[in-house]
Amino acid sequence: MGNYEKAVDITYQDENVLVINNPSGVLVIPDQHTYENETLIGILKDQTKHKNMSGS
C-alpha cells in the first residue's frame, strides 16, 4: 500500500456515497511534493485493487 501500510476505514459505501475515516496526517490529493500513493486517493485505489483481486 505505498508508504502507508494501513487500510482506510470505510464507514459506509453504496453506489453513490463513500464515507471514510481519513487517517490523521494523510493528504487527500497529491501536491507537487507528495506522490499519489502517499495520499488518501492512492491508498483507496490500492485498497480497492487488492480487494478486487482477492474476489471480496
N, C-alpha and C positions, 0 to 999 in steps of 0.2 A: 504493500500500500504506500509506495513512495517513502518519504521520510517520516510519515506519521503512521505508526503501527497500531492505530486504533480505528475501530469501526465507528461510524456515525450512528447515533441512536435515532432511529426513525420512529417517531411517536405515533404518527398516523399517515396513512397513504391510501389514496384511491386514484381513479383515472385523472382527476383534475387538481388534486391537492397533495402536497408533500409537506408534512410538519416534522421538523428535525430539532434535535438538541445539539447545537453547534458547540464543539469543544472550545473551551477558553483559549484564546490566543491564535486560533486558526482563521486566516483570512477567508473571505467568501469567494472572491475572484482574484486572479493573479494580477500583480502590478509589474512594473519594469524590473523589480529586484527579486521577484518570487516566481519560482517555477509552478506550473499548474498543479503538479502532483503534490505540492505542499499546501494546497488550498482546499476549502470545503468542496468546491466543484470537482477537483481532481480526486479527492477521497471518495466522493459519491460515485463518480464514474468508475473508479477502480472497484469499489464495493459492489456496484451493480454488475460489472463484468464478471466478477468472481461468483456472484450469486447465480447469474445466468449459466455460467459454465458448469456449476455443480448441480444444476437442474432444480434448484429450490424455488 
